[in-house]
């Protein structure tokens, strides 16, 4: 087998898996929301612990998988969420609203099947989080 054949085989496998990606990411996004709801029910250090040790890794996984399956917008939003979580040392009502907005946008991207950069719809979604820091 040549390098070209290996590449073509790998691309075929990724193409077959792409159809499954939306199912996988929906499961991850459901889990992300469940952990978020858990964090909302807690206060202080317990909330910080859940967001940083449970929610962050899920968002990081979602970020890593997005580009692999041509969901670049998923990668951008999940990366923004990860960077946001890393910058914070506490999470009050504003921070919880910001985190929830990211999760809502991630779900909208998948619901609308916005692959690549998502076009005009993608830009509108990104504009909702661009000033969150």
N, C-alpha and C positions, 0 to 999 in steps of 0.2 A: 504494500500500500504506500502511496505517495503522501506527502504532506498535504497536498490538495485534497486527496481522498479523505484523509483524516479530518480536515477542516469541514468538508462537505458532510461527512457523517455526523460530526459534532453539531453542525447547524441543523441537520435533520432532527436530531434528538431534541435540541432546544425548541425547534418548531413544534414538535409533538408535545413537549412539556408546556409550551405556552398556553395551550388550551386548558391545562390544569391550573395554571398560575392564578387565574381569577378565583378559583375555588380555594386555593391555599391562602391567598392574601385575604380573602373574606374571613376565613377562620382566624387569621392573625389579627385582623381589624376588630373582629368580635371580641377576641381575647384582650386586645388593647383597651377597648371600651369597658370591659369587665374590670380590668385592673384600675382603670381610671375611676370608675364608680367606687371601687374599694378605697382608693386614695382619697376621694372626696369625703368619704364617711369618717376619715381619720383626721387628726390634728397634729400640728407640730412635727416633732421628729419622726413619729410613726408615718405621717403623710410623706415626708421627705424620703424616708427609707423605701416606701412602696414605689414612689415615682422613680427614684434613682436606681433601685435594684430590681424592680419588676417591670415597670412600664418602659423605661429606657431600652432594655435589651430587646423588647418586642419591636419598638420603633426602629432600632438599629437593624434588626433582621429584615424588616419591611424595606428599609432604605437599600440594603444590599441586594435584595432580590429584584427590585423594580427595574433597574436598567438592564438586567440580564434578559428580561422578557419584554423589552421595549416600552416599559412604563416609566420613562424618564421623569415625568411629573411626580409620580409616587416617590421616586428617589429624592427629588428636590424637596418636597414637602416633609417627608420623613427625616431628611437630613436637617432641615430647618428646625423641626421639633427636637431632634437630638441636641443640636447646638443650644437651643433655648433651655432645655433641661439642664445641660451642663453649666450654663451661666448662673443658674439660680441656686440659692442656698435655702430658700423657703418658698412655699407655694400657698399664697392666700387666694382670695376670690378672683382677683384679676388673672393671676397665673393659671388658675384652674380653667377660667374662661378661655384663655389663650391655648392651653393644651387641648381642650375640648374642640375648639375651632379647627385645629390641625387634624384631629381625628375625623371630624365631620367632613372636611375637605378631602381627606384620603378616601373616605367612603364614596363621596361624590365622583371622584376620579374613576373609581372602579365601576360604579353604577353606570356612568356614561361611557365606559370603555375608552377613556382618553389615553391612547397610546402616544408614544413620542413626547413632544412638548405639549400636547393637548390643544394646539392651535389657539384660536381666540378664547375659547372656553377655558383653556388652561391658564392663559394670561389673567383672565378675570379671577380665577380661583387663587392664583399666586398673589394677586394684588391684595387679597384679603389678609394675608399674613406678612406682607413685605415690611410693614412698620412695627411688627412685633419683635422686641429684642429683650 
